Amino acid sequence: MITIRAFSPTDIPHVMDIVKRSLGETYPPSLYLTIHNLWPEGFLVAIEDGRIEGFVATVPSGQKVARVLMLAVLPEVRGKSLGRNLMEQLYASCSMKGYDTVILEVRKSNGDAMAFYEFQGFSVTGEIGNFYSNGEDAYKMMKVLRS
Ligand SMILES: CC(C)(COP(=O)(O)OP(=O)(O)OC[C@H]1O[C@@H](n2cnc3c(N)ncnc32)[C@H](O)[C@@H]1OP(=O)(O)O)[C@@H](O)C(=O)NCCC(=O)NCCS
């Protein structure tokens, strides 16, 4: 069974492991605390069999807009609806907070994530050149939540 709950600071080592294995990045632990403090209900983890296998980290971005900073599921458990469950709980958190729009950026080369977000109802709204540290461009994507 998949459980979605709010991130807790004790989850940091597990989230850092997912970020390293799924996104190839290592950020300082303080980053996760900052995101958590900005909006606790927007930083969610997915648990299956007692293990944290995925997470979504989201921050407020304007009065009614939430911005997804990171979403990742461990490679060996992708395709089992963890990502969908995380996003559905995120939409519920948005509704409770009065947010009606979710935005995010995705690497132009990340076709898998694009397909996932399009399945979630996101559309491309623009591009940002040189967005990532390796110089890669990003697509901007947006989803308007139904009230
Ligand atoms: C993107 C990601 C979070 C999706 O998580 P996931 O748990 O594998 O996705 P789900 O199993 O919940 O997929 C839900 C639906 O999205 C669609 N989908 C997911 N991955 C897809 C893909 N690669 N191609 C096409 N459709 C896809 C499917 O239609 C799926 O529907 P189904 O449940 O009927 O099969 C995961 O692939 C991941 O961690 N990728 C690496 C990190 C990353 O790129 N993050 C995004 C950075 S912006």
The ligand as a MOL file (V3000), in Angstrom:
LIG
                    3D

  0  0  0     0  0            999 V3000
M  V30 BEGIN CTAB
M  V30 COUNTS 48 50 0 0 0
M  V30 BEGIN ATOM
M  V30 1 C 8.4310 11.3710 -13.4280 0
M  V30 2 C 8.2880 10.3450 -12.3030 0
M  V30 3 C 8.2570 11.0650 -10.9640 0
M  V30 4 C 6.9680 9.5780 -12.4990 0
M  V30 5 O 6.7380 8.7570 -11.3610 0
M  V30 6 P 6.0980 7.2970 -11.4760 0
M  V30 7 O 5.7870 6.8480 -10.1040 0
M  V30 8 O 6.9560 6.4060 -12.2960 0
M  V30 9 O 4.7540 7.6090 -12.3010 0
M  V30 10 P 3.3400 6.8530 -12.1660 0
M  V30 11 O 3.5550 5.3930 -12.0770 0
M  V30 12 O 2.5550 7.4890 -11.0550 0
M  V30 13 O 2.6830 7.2340 -13.5740 0
M  V30 14 C 1.3860 7.7710 -13.6760 0
M  V30 15 C 0.9900 7.8710 -15.1290 0
M  V30 16 O 1.8680 8.7750 -15.8160 0
M  V30 17 C 2.1950 8.2640 -17.0890 0
M  V30 18 N 3.6390 8.0930 -17.2240 0
M  V30 19 C 4.5530 7.9520 -16.2320 0
M  V30 20 N 5.7860 7.8040 -16.7240 0
M  V30 21 C 5.6330 7.8370 -18.0820 0
M  V30 22 C 6.5280 7.7200 -19.1730 0
M  V30 23 N 7.8380 7.5280 -18.9800 0
M  V30 24 N 6.0360 7.7770 -20.4330 0
M  V30 25 C 4.7050 7.9420 -20.6480 0
M  V30 26 N 3.8130 8.0650 -19.6490 0
M  V30 27 C 4.2650 8.0160 -18.3850 0
M  V30 28 C 1.5610 6.9260 -17.2590 0
M  V30 29 O 0.4850 7.0680 -18.1530 0
M  V30 30 C 1.0780 6.5580 -15.8960 0
M  V30 31 O -0.1980 6.0020 -16.0060 0
M  V30 32 P -0.5170 4.5330 -15.4780 0
M  V30 33 O -0.5400 4.6860 -13.9760 0
M  V30 34 O -1.8370 4.2380 -16.0720 0
M  V30 35 O 0.6020 3.6590 -15.9440 0
M  V30 36 C 9.4480 9.3030 -12.3270 0
M  V30 37 O 9.5410 8.7630 -13.6120 0
M  V30 38 C 10.8210 9.8730 -11.9480 0
M  V30 39 O 11.1790 9.9140 -10.7680 0
M  V30 40 N 11.6260 10.2590 -12.9370 0
M  V30 41 C 12.9940 10.7510 -12.6820 0
M  V30 42 C 13.0280 12.0760 -11.9980 0
M  V30 43 C 12.3700 13.1410 -12.8490 0
M  V30 44 O 12.5570 13.2090 -14.0480 0
M  V30 45 N 11.5730 13.9920 -12.1740 0
M  V30 46 C 10.9050 15.0990 -12.8110 0
M  V30 47 C 11.8600 16.2330 -12.9200 0
M  V30 48 S 11.0480 17.6750 -13.5010 0
M  V30 END ATOM
M  V30 BEGIN BOND
M  V30 1 1 1 2
M  V30 2 1 2 3
M  V30 3 1 2 4
M  V30 4 1 2 36
M  V30 5 1 4 5
M  V30 6 1 5 6
M  V30 7 2 6 7
M  V30 8 1 6 8
M  V30 9 1 6 9
M  V30 10 1 9 10
M  V30 11 2 10 11
M  V30 12 1 10 12
M  V30 13 1 10 13
M  V30 14 1 13 14
M  V30 15 1 14 15
M  V30 16 1 15 16
M  V30 17 1 15 30
M  V30 18 1 16 17
M  V30 19 1 17 18
M  V30 20 1 17 28
M  V30 21 1 18 19
M  V30 22 1 18 27
M  V30 23 2 19 20
M  V30 24 1 20 21
M  V30 25 1 21 22
M  V30 26 2 21 27
M  V30 27 1 22 23
M  V30 28 2 22 24
M  V30 29 1 24 25
M  V30 30 2 25 26
M  V30 31 1 26 27
M  V30 32 1 28 29
M  V30 33 1 28 30
M  V30 34 1 30 31
M  V30 35 1 31 32
M  V30 36 2 32 33
M  V30 37 1 32 34
M  V30 38 1 32 35
M  V30 39 1 36 37
M  V30 40 1 36 38
M  V30 41 2 38 39
M  V30 42 1 38 40
M  V30 43 1 40 41
M  V30 44 1 41 42
M  V30 45 1 42 43
M  V30 46 2 43 44
M  V30 47 1 43 45
M  V30 48 1 45 46
M  V30 49 1 46 47
M  V30 50 1 47 48
M  V30 END BOND
M  V30 END CTAB
M  END
